[in-house]
Amino acid sequence: MKRIFKFIEKYFFIIILLAVAVSLVYPNSFQWVLGEYNGINMLNLLLSIVLFTMGTTLKANDFANVFKNPKEIGVGISAQYVIMPLIAFALARVFSLNDALTVGLVLVGTVPGGTASDVITFLSKGDVALSVSLTAVSTVISPVLTPIITLILIGNQIHFSPVDMFISILEIVIIPIVLGLILNYKFPDFCEKLKDYLPAISSIVVCLIVAGVIGANKQAILTSSAIIILVIILQYFIAMILGFGVGYLAGMGKKQIITVAIELAFQNSGLSTGLAKTHFPSLSQATVPGALYSVWQNFAGSLLAYVFRKYV
């Protein structure tokens, strides 16, 4: 059984591509992902599962690292919530994206870092402890910063409630993480055993989310795929390049520079998809950038990890 889970974790980027292919051929197969069951929003539930698994891997020491490495943490978090949102907003303007795609792209930029960054950092021989700390801290402060930055960037052209978004992030992100932390604190040995299975479980959940969103927006993706895919690829690589630049200018070591670059480029795209669906229901295409970004960041990240490990 453990081998199966390790296989899923190792070849996640292939599995997510297969999920995308299935969702395009049989778009109704994953329709339930965007629906409700007994009044429960299935997309938000799936996101909560991913964040709960993240919580079970965290300990108080991960947050204590903020005080041990204040410069690296400060630089990484500042880049996360300044550079990434500006990249998204600038690309939306340069390519004249419609309101829905602009919302989706900006949300990809304003959400916290994704948990996949920790795995890619490990594979790239970066600073895993720093990556975990950056992911944890950016996630914990996201209920405040994500709504505020989103409001600043698009609030004058697209109406939404930042307070409602704050509450959503608390429900989807903070509560599951806290529950995971409590479980890890009370039953550390049990959570240690779970570590062999949780990455694969999170990977499967992310695949379901991506497949559900892409299946529901099949026609929109096929008609506007060239531009939005180009924008997603640019967003990823610009973030990666600027991450290297920021780390270098801050005087970090090679491992820390790699880590900051990966952390900046890897986003919690599933969360951006959930927020788009919840807070911009009239803009169905707003969920598309998050889904596409999830596919691309995991595919490109796996390839870049090989390059970093071998040549950097």
C-alpha positions as CSV (number, residue, x, y, z in Angstrom):
1,M,0.0,0.0,0.0
2,K,2.8,2.4,0.9
3,R,4.4,1.9,-2.5
4,I,1.2,3.0,-4.2
5,F,1.1,6.2,-2.2
6,K,4.8,6.8,-2.9
7,F,4.2,6.2,-6.6
8,I,1.3,8.8,-6.6
9,E,3.5,11.3,-4.8
10,K,6.5,10.8,-7.2
11,Y,4.5,10.9,-10.4
12,F,2.0,13.5,-9.4
13,F,2.7,15.7,-12.5
14,I,1.8,12.8,-14.8
15,I,-1.3,11.9,-12.8
16,I,-2.6,15.5,-12.9
17,L,-2.1,15.6,-16.7
18,L,-4.1,12.4,-17.0
19,A,-6.8,14.0,-14.8
20,V,-6.9,17.0,-17.1
21,A,-7.2,14.8,-20.2
22,V,-10.1,12.8,-18.7
23,S,-11.9,16.0,-17.7
24,L,-11.6,17.4,-21.2
25,V,-12.9,14.1,-22.8
26,Y,-15.5,13.4,-20.2
27,P,-16.2,16.8,-18.6
28,N,-19.2,15.6,-16.5
29,S,-17.1,13.0,-14.7
30,F,-16.0,15.5,-12.1
31,Q,-19.0,17.7,-12.0
32,W,-19.6,16.8,-8.4
33,V,-16.4,18.7,-7.4
34,L,-18.1,22.1,-8.0
35,G,-21.4,21.0,-6.5
36,E,-22.9,20.7,-3.0
37,Y,-23.8,17.6,-1.0
38,N,-26.3,18.1,1.9
39,G,-25.5,21.8,1.8
40,I,-21.7,21.2,1.9
41,N,-19.6,23.0,-0.7
42,M,-17.5,20.1,-2.1
43,L,-14.7,22.3,-3.5
44,N,-14.2,24.0,-0.1
45,L,-14.3,20.6,1.6
46,L,-11.6,19.2,-0.6
47,L,-9.5,22.3,0.0
48,S,-10.0,21.9,3.7
49,I,-8.7,18.3,3.5
50,V,-5.5,19.5,1.8
51,L,-4.9,22.2,4.5
52,F,-5.7,19.7,7.3
53,T,-3.0,17.4,5.9
54,M,-0.6,20.3,5.9
55,G,-1.5,21.1,9.5
56,T,-0.7,17.5,10.6
57,T,2.9,18.0,9.3
58,L,3.5,21.3,11.1
59,K,4.9,21.9,14.6
60,A,5.5,24.9,16.8
61,N,9.2,24.9,15.6
62,D,8.1,25.7,12.1
63,F,6.8,29.0,13.4
64,A,9.7,29.5,15.8
65,N,11.9,29.6,12.7
66,V,10.5,33.0,12.0
67,F,12.6,34.3,14.9
68,K,15.6,32.2,14.0
69,N,15.7,33.4,10.4
70,P,14.0,36.8,10.4
71,K,15.7,38.1,7.2
72,E,14.9,35.1,5.0
73,I,11.3,34.9,6.3
74,G,10.8,38.7,5.9
75,V,12.2,38.7,2.4
76,G,10.2,35.6,1.4
77,I,6.9,36.8,2.8
78,S,7.3,40.3,1.4
79,A,8.0,38.9,-2.1
80,Q,5.0,36.6,-1.8
81,Y,2.5,39.3,-1.1
82,V,4.1,42.1,-3.1
83,I,5.8,40.7,-6.2
84,M,3.4,37.9,-7.0
85,P,0.2,40.0,-6.9
86,L,1.8,42.7,-9.0
87,I,3.0,40.2,-11.6
88,A,-0.5,38.8,-11.9
89,F,-2.1,42.3,-12.2
90,A,0.5,43.5,-14.7
91,L,0.0,40.4,-16.9
92,A,-3.8,40.8,-16.8
93,R,-3.4,44.4,-18.0
94,V,-0.8,43.7,-20.7
95,F,-2.8,40.9,-22.2
96,S,-6.2,42.7,-21.8
97,L,-7.8,39.7,-20.0
98,N,-11.5,39.9,-19.4
99,D,-12.9,40.5,-15.9
100,A,-13.2,36.8,-15.0
101,L,-9.7,35.8,-16.1
102,T,-8.3,38.9,-14.4
103,V,-10.0,37.9,-11.1
104,G,-8.7,34.4,-11.4
105,L,-5.1,35.5,-12.2
106,V,-5.0,38.1,-9.4
107,L,-6.3,35.5,-6.9
108,V,-3.5,33.2,-8.0
109,G,-1.1,36.0,-7.1
110,T,-2.6,37.0,-3.8
111,V,-3.1,33.6,-2.2
112,P,-0.4,32.1,0.0
113,G,2.3,29.7,-1.1
114,G,1.4,26.1,-1.9
115,T,2.4,23.0,0.0
116,A,3.9,21.5,-3.1
117,S,6.7,24.1,-2.8
118,D,8.1,22.1,0.2
119,V,8.4,18.9,-1.9
120,I,10.0,20.7,-4.8
121,T,12.4,22.5,-2.5
122,F,13.4,19.1,-1.1
123,L,13.9,17.7,-4.6
124,S,15.9,20.8,-5.6
125,K,18.2,20.5,-2.5
126,G,17.0,23.8,-1.2
127,D,16.4,24.8,2.4
128,V,13.4,22.7,3.4
129,A,13.0,24.2,6.9
130,L,12.8,27.7,5.4
131,S,10.3,26.5,2.8
132,V,8.0,25.0,5.4
133,S,8.2,28.1,7.5
134,L,7.4,30.4,4.6
135,T,4.5,28.3,3.5
136,A,3.1,28.1,7.1
137,V,3.5,31.8,7.8
138,S,2.1,33.0,4.4
139,T,-0.9,30.7,5.0
140,V,-1.6,31.9,8.5
141,I,-1.6,35.6,7.5
142,S,-3.5,35.0,4.3
143,P,-7.0,35.7,5.8
144,V,-5.9,39.3,6.2
145,L,-3.5,39.9,3.3
146,T,-5.3,38.1,0.5
147,P,-8.6,40.0,0.7
148,I,-6.8,43.4,1.3
149,I,-4.4,43.0,-1.7
150,T,-7.2,41.6,-3.9
151,L,-9.3,44.6,-3.0
152,I,-6.5,47.1,-3.8
153,L,-5.8,45.5,-7.2
154,I,-9.3,44.9,-8.6
155,G,-11.8,46.3,-6.0
156,N,-12.4,49.4,-8.1
157,Q,-13.6,47.5,-11.1
158,I,-15.1,44.2,-9.7
159,H,-17.2,44.3,-6.6
160,F,-16.7,41.7,-3.9
161,S,-16.7,41.6,-0.1
162,P,-13.2,41.4,1.4
163,V,-14.8,40.6,4.8
164,D,-16.6,37.6,3.4
165,M,-13.4,36.5,1.8
166,F,-11.6,36.8,5.1
167,I,-14.2,34.6,6.7
168,S,-13.9,32.0,3.9
169,I,-10.2,31.8,4.3
170,L,-10.6,31.3,8.0
171,E,-13.0,28.4,7.4
172,I,-11.1,26.8,4.5
173,V,-7.5,27.4,5.7
174,I,-7.0,28.3,9.3
175,I,-9.5,26.0,11.0
176,P,-8.3,22.9,9.2
177,I,-4.6,23.8,9.8
178,V,-5.3,24.4,13.5
179,L,-7.1,21.0,13.7
180,G,-4.2,19.4,12.0
181,L,-1.7,21.1,14.4
182,I,-3.8,19.9,17.4
183,L,-3.8,16.3,16.1
184,N,0.0,16.5,15.6
185,Y,0.5,17.8,19.1
186,K,-1.7,15.2,20.7
187,F,-0.7,12.2,18.6
188,P,2.8,13.0,17.2
189,D,3.6,9.3,16.5
190,F,0.4,8.7,14.6
191,C,1.0,11.9,12.5
192,E,4.5,10.8,11.8
193,K,3.2,7.5,10.4
194,L,0.7,9.5,8.3
195,K,3.5,11.4,6.6
196,D,4.1,8.5,4.2
197,Y,0.5,8.8,2.9
198,L,-0.5,12.5,3.2
199,P,1.4,13.9,0.2
200,A,-0.3,11.4,-2.1
201,I,-3.8,12.1,-0.5
202,S,-3.2,15.8,-1.1
203,S,-2.1,15.1,-4.6
204,I,-5.3,13.1,-5.4
205,V,-7.5,15.9,-3.9
206,V,-5.7,18.6,-6.0
207,C,-6.2,16.4,-9.1
208,L,-9.9,16.2,-8.4
209,I,-10.2,20.0,-7.9
210,V,-8.3,20.7,-11.2
211,A,-10.3,18.1,-13.1
212,G,-13.6,19.5,-11.8
213,V,-12.7,23.1,-12.7
214,I,-11.4,22.3,-16.1
215,G,-14.3,20.0,-17.0
216,A,-16.8,22.6,-16.0
217,N,-15.0,25.2,-18.1
218,K,-14.0,23.0,-21.0
219,Q,-15.4,25.3,-23.7
220,A,-14.0,28.4,-22.2
221,I,-10.6,26.9,-21.9
222,L,-10.6,25.6,-25.5
223,T,-11.6,29.0,-26.9
224,S,-9.2,31.1,-24.9
225,S,-6.5,28.5,-24.1
226,A,-3.6,30.0,-26.0
227,I,-3.6,33.3,-24.3
228,I,-4.4,32.2,-20.7
229,I,-1.9,29.3,-20.9
230,L,0.8,31.8,-22.1
231,V,0.0,34.1,-19.3
232,I,0.1,31.3,-16.7
233,I,3.5,30.2,-18.0
234,L,4.8,33.8,-17.9
235,Q,3.5,34.3,-14.4
236,Y,5.3,31.2,-13.2
237,F,8.7,31.9,-14.8
238,I,8.7,35.7,-14.0
239,A,8.0,34.8,-10.4
240,M,10.8,32.2,-10.4
241,I,13.3,34.7,-11.9
242,L,12.4,37.5,-9.6
243,G,12.6,35.1,-6.7
244,F,16.2,34.4,-7.6
245,G,16.9,38.1,-7.9
246,V,15.4,39.0,-4.6
247,G,17.2,36.2,-2.8
248,Y,20.5,37.2,-4.4
249,L,20.1,40.9,-3.6
250,A,19.2,40.0,0.0
251,G,22.6,38.3,0.3
252,M,21.2,34.8,0.9
253,G,23.0,31.5,0.3
254,K,22.4,29.3,-2.7
255,K,20.0,27.0,-0.9
256,Q,18.0,29.9,0.5
257,I,17.8,31.6,-2.9
258,I,16.5,28.5,-4.6
259,T,13.9,28.2,-1.8
260,V,12.7,31.7,-2.1
261,A,12.3,31.4,-5.8
262,I,10.3,28.2,-5.6
263,E,8.2,29.6,-2.7
264,L,7.4,32.7,-4.8
265,A,6.4,30.7,-7.9
266,F,4.4,28.0,-6.2
267,Q,0.9,29.2,-5.1
268,N,-2.0,27.6,-3.3
269,S,-3.9,27.6,-6.6
270,G,-6.6,25.4,-5.3
271,L,-7.5,28.0,-2.7
272,S,-7.6,30.7,-5.5
273,T,-10.0,28.5,-7.4
274,G,-12.2,28.0,-4.3
275,L,-12.2,31.8,-3.6
276,A,-13.1,32.5,-7.2
277,K,-16.0,30.2,-7.2
278,T,-17.3,31.4,-3.8
279,H,-16.9,35.1,-4.2
280,F,-17.3,35.7,-7.9
281,P,-20.1,33.2,-8.8
282,S,-21.2,35.3,-11.8
283,L,-17.7,35.0,-13.4
284,S,-17.4,31.3,-14.1
285,Q,-14.1,31.7,-15.9
286,A,-12.5,33.1,-12.8
287,T,-11.8,29.5,-11.6
288,V,-9.8,28.7,-14.8
289,P,-6.4,30.4,-14.0
290,G,-6.1,28.6,-10.7
291,A,-6.8,25.2,-12.2
292,L,-4.3,25.8,-15.1
293,Y,-1.7,27.2,-12.7
294,S,-1.9,24.1,-10.6
295,V,-1.3,21.9,-13.6
296,W,1.6,24.0,-14.8
297,Q,3.4,24.6,-11.5
298,N,3.6,20.9,-10.7
299,F,4.6,19.9,-14.2
300,A,7.3,22.6,-14.6
301,G,8.3,22.4,-10.9
302,S,9.2,18.7,-11.3
303,L,11.4,19.4,-14.3
304,L,13.0,22.4,-12.6
305,A,13.8,20.3,-9.5
306,Y,15.8,18.0,-11.7
307,V,17.7,21.0,-13.2
308,F,18.4,22.6,-9.8
309,R,19.5,19.3,-8.3
310,K,21.9,18.5,-11.2
311,Y,23.2,21.9,-12.3
312,V,22.7,24.6,-9.7
